[in-house]
Amino acid sequence: MDRGAGASAPPIWARTSDLDFSVFKNNAVRKISENFNVQFRAEFFNILNHANFAVPVMTDNTDIFDSAGAPNPAAGLLTSTTTTAREIQFASKIVW
């Protein structure tokens, strides 16, 4: 049974986007020891700060319309994300 090209990957709206980035600089300090090294690091998590919204979920499992046929104001409301916001972390490391 052939489901077509769309069955191989989730739809574009269901994918998450998260890009992490890290840079570091090694600094050899020969005055202390031959192997002494100080490393400075900067790490960026979700550097593009792309919001990945969670699927809208109704807490009481109601539908888009109530029993009287009036639209539910909470239907389709995006209230949370699946990934965290941008985080930046700085660190130093001493190796000898």
C-alpha atoms as an extended CHARMM CRD file, in Angstrom:
* protein
*
        96  EXT
         1         1  MET       CA              0.0000000000        0.0000000000        0.0000000000  PROA      1               0.0000000000
         2         2  ASP       CA              1.5160000000        3.3240000000       -1.0970000000  PROA      2               0.0000000000
         3         3  ARG       CA              0.8040000000        6.2320000000        1.2350000000  PROA      3               0.0000000000
         4         4  GLY       CA              2.6460000000        8.8360000000       -0.8130000000  PROA      4               0.0000000000
         5         5  ALA       CA              5.5680000000       11.0860000000       -0.0070000000  PROA      5               0.0000000000
         6         6  GLY       CA              3.8060000000       12.7300000000        2.9560000000  PROA      6               0.0000000000
         7         7  ALA       CA              3.8010000000        9.5340000000        5.0250000000  PROA      7               0.0000000000
         8         8  SER       CA              7.5920000000        9.4130000000        5.3740000000  PROA      8               0.0000000000
         9         9  ALA       CA              7.9490000000       12.5650000000        7.4760000000  PROA      9               0.0000000000
        10        10  PRO       CA              5.7270000000       14.4270000000        9.9050000000  PROA      10              0.0000000000
        11        11  PRO       CA              3.9660000000       17.5190000000        8.5770000000  PROA      11              0.0000000000
        12        12  ILE       CA              5.9290000000       20.7700000000        8.6740000000  PROA      12              0.0000000000
        13        13  TRP       CA              3.8400000000       22.0950000000       11.5770000000  PROA      13              0.0000000000
        14        14  ALA       CA              4.6320000000       19.0080000000       13.7130000000  PROA      14              0.0000000000
        15        15  ARG       CA              8.4200000000       19.3020000000       13.5020000000  PROA      15              0.0000000000
        16        16  THR       CA             10.5120000000       20.9600000000       16.1860000000  PROA      16              0.0000000000
        17        17  SER       CA             13.3740000000       23.3080000000       15.4850000000  PROA      17              0.0000000000
        18        18  ASP       CA             16.2120000000       23.6760000000       17.9750000000  PROA      18              0.0000000000
        19        19  LEU       CA             19.7460000000       24.8150000000       17.1380000000  PROA      19              0.0000000000
        20        20  ASP       CA             22.5650000000       24.6830000000       19.7060000000  PROA      20              0.0000000000
        21        21  PHE       CA             25.9730000000       26.3430000000       19.3030000000  PROA      21              0.0000000000
        22        22  SER       CA             29.2100000000       26.1730000000       21.2860000000  PROA      22              0.0000000000
        23        23  VAL       CA             32.5780000000       27.9290000000       21.0700000000  PROA      23              0.0000000000
        24        24  PHE       CA             35.6500000000       27.5130000000       23.2340000000  PROA      24              0.0000000000
        25        25  LYS       CA             39.1700000000       28.9220000000       23.5090000000  PROA      25              0.0000000000
        26        26  ASN       CA             42.1320000000       27.0300000000       24.9510000000  PROA      26              0.0000000000
        27        27  ASN       CA             44.8060000000       29.1630000000       26.6670000000  PROA      27              0.0000000000
        28        28  ALA       CA             48.0570000000       27.4240000000       27.5260000000  PROA      28              0.0000000000
        29        29  VAL       CA             49.8120000000       28.9090000000       30.5750000000  PROA      29              0.0000000000
        30        30  ARG       CA             53.4380000000       27.7540000000       30.2730000000  PROA      30              0.0000000000
        31        31  LYS       CA             54.5990000000       29.7840000000       33.3240000000  PROA      31              0.0000000000
        32        32  ILE       CA             52.7540000000       27.4120000000       35.6530000000  PROA      32              0.0000000000
        33        33  SER       CA             53.3380000000       24.0770000000       33.9250000000  PROA      33              0.0000000000
        34        34  GLU       CA             53.9500000000       22.5410000000       30.5150000000  PROA      34              0.0000000000
        35        35  ASN       CA             50.4530000000       20.9900000000       30.4800000000  PROA      35              0.0000000000
        36        36  PHE       CA             48.5190000000       23.7300000000       32.3320000000  PROA      36              0.0000000000
        37        37  ASN       CA             45.5840000000       24.9130000000       30.2530000000  PROA      37              0.0000000000
        38        38  VAL       CA             42.6390000000       27.2590000000       30.9090000000  PROA      38              0.0000000000
        39        39  GLN       CA             39.6360000000       26.7910000000       28.6670000000  PROA      39              0.0000000000
        40        40  PHE       CA             36.8590000000       29.3810000000       28.2640000000  PROA      40              0.0000000000
        41        41  ARG       CA             33.5090000000       28.2040000000       26.8730000000  PROA      41              0.0000000000
        42        42  ALA       CA             30.3060000000       29.8240000000       25.6440000000  PROA      42              0.0000000000
        43        43  GLU       CA             27.3440000000       27.5590000000       24.9070000000  PROA      43              0.0000000000
        44        44  PHE       CA             24.0800000000       28.7050000000       23.3400000000  PROA      44              0.0000000000
        45        45  PHE       CA             20.9960000000       26.4810000000       23.5210000000  PROA      45              0.0000000000
        46        46  ASN       CA             18.1320000000       27.2280000000       21.0930000000  PROA      46              0.0000000000
        47        47  ILE       CA             20.2440000000       30.0670000000       19.6860000000  PROA      47              0.0000000000
        48        48  LEU       CA             17.5650000000       31.1270000000       17.1690000000  PROA      48              0.0000000000
        49        49  ASN       CA             14.9580000000       31.2430000000       19.9850000000  PROA      49              0.0000000000
        50        50  HSD       CA             12.4180000000       29.4600000000       17.7910000000  PROA      50              0.0000000000
        51        51  ALA       CA              9.1540000000       28.7800000000       19.6140000000  PROA      51              0.0000000000
        52        52  ASN       CA              7.9440000000       25.1840000000       19.2010000000  PROA      52              0.0000000000
        53        53  PHE       CA              4.3440000000       25.2490000000       20.3400000000  PROA      53              0.0000000000
        54        54  ALA       CA              2.7360000000       22.2110000000       21.9380000000  PROA      54              0.0000000000
        55        55  VAL       CA             -0.4270000000       20.6900000000       20.5360000000  PROA      55              0.0000000000
        56        56  PRO       CA             -3.4950000000       22.4890000000       21.8980000000  PROA      56              0.0000000000
        57        57  VAL       CA             -5.1420000000       20.2160000000       24.4320000000  PROA      57              0.0000000000
        58        58  MET       CA             -8.5420000000       20.6980000000       25.9770000000  PROA      58              0.0000000000
        59        59  THR       CA             -8.3890000000       19.9410000000       29.6910000000  PROA      59              0.0000000000
        60        60  ASP       CA            -11.9260000000       18.5790000000       29.8520000000  PROA      60              0.0000000000
        61        61  ASN       CA            -11.7620000000       16.8420000000       26.4260000000  PROA      61              0.0000000000
        62        62  THR       CA            -14.4600000000       19.0710000000       24.9700000000  PROA      62              0.0000000000
        63        63  ASP       CA            -14.8360000000       19.7650000000       21.3020000000  PROA      63              0.0000000000
        64        64  ILE       CA            -14.6340000000       22.9370000000       19.2160000000  PROA      64              0.0000000000
        65        65  PHE       CA            -18.3510000000       23.5410000000       19.8450000000  PROA      65              0.0000000000
        66        66  ASP       CA            -20.2970000000       23.0070000000       23.0340000000  PROA      66              0.0000000000
        67        67  SER       CA            -23.5590000000       21.0260000000       23.2270000000  PROA      67              0.0000000000
        68        68  ALA       CA            -25.5960000000       24.1120000000       22.2550000000  PROA      68              0.0000000000
        69        69  GLY       CA            -23.5190000000       24.6590000000       19.1040000000  PROA      69              0.0000000000
        70        70  ALA       CA            -21.7110000000       27.7560000000       20.3860000000  PROA      70              0.0000000000
        71        71  PRO       CA            -17.9780000000       27.9480000000       19.6580000000  PROA      71              0.0000000000
        72        72  ASN       CA            -15.6600000000       27.0990000000       22.5390000000  PROA      72              0.0000000000
        73        73  PRO       CA            -13.3110000000       30.0930000000       23.1780000000  PROA      73              0.0000000000
        74        74  ALA       CA            -10.5150000000       27.7920000000       24.3880000000  PROA      74              0.0000000000
        75        75  ALA       CA            -10.5220000000       25.5920000000       21.2670000000  PROA      75              0.0000000000
        76        76  GLY       CA             -7.1450000000       25.6590000000       19.5400000000  PROA      76              0.0000000000
        77        77  LEU       CA             -5.5730000000       27.8900000000       22.1850000000  PROA      77              0.0000000000
        78        78  LEU       CA             -1.7760000000       27.5050000000       22.3130000000  PROA      78              0.0000000000
        79        79  THR       CA             -0.7100000000       27.6270000000       25.9540000000  PROA      79              0.0000000000
        80        80  SER       CA              2.7050000000       25.9570000000       26.1260000000  PROA      80              0.0000000000
        81        81  THR       CA              5.8580000000       25.1460000000       24.1560000000  PROA      81              0.0000000000
        82        82  THR       CA              7.7170000000       21.8600000000       23.7230000000  PROA      82              0.0000000000
        83        83  THR       CA             11.2090000000       23.3590000000       23.9540000000  PROA      83              0.0000000000
        84        84  THR       CA             12.8040000000       25.8710000000       26.2890000000  PROA      84              0.0000000000
        85        85  ALA       CA             13.6490000000       29.4660000000       25.4550000000  PROA      85              0.0000000000
        86        86  ARG       CA             17.1620000000       30.5610000000       24.5090000000  PROA      86              0.0000000000
        87        87  GLU       CA             19.7550000000       29.7730000000       27.1790000000  PROA      87              0.0000000000
        88        88  ILE       CA             23.3530000000       31.0170000000       27.2620000000  PROA      88              0.0000000000
        89        89  GLN       CA             25.9810000000       29.3690000000       29.4490000000  PROA      89              0.0000000000
        90        90  PHE       CA             29.5380000000       30.5420000000       30.1280000000  PROA      90              0.0000000000
        91        91  ALA       CA             32.1570000000       28.3400000000       31.7550000000  PROA      91              0.0000000000
        92        92  SER       CA             35.8620000000       28.0410000000       32.4290000000  PROA      92              0.0000000000
        93        93  LYS       CA             37.8300000000       24.8480000000       32.8510000000  PROA      93              0.0000000000
        94        94  ILE       CA             41.3300000000       24.3300000000       34.2500000000  PROA      94              0.0000000000
        95        95  VAL       CA             43.3460000000       21.3200000000       33.0510000000  PROA      95              0.0000000000
        96        96  TRP       CA             46.8020000000       20.3950000000       34.3220000000  PROA      96              0.0000000000
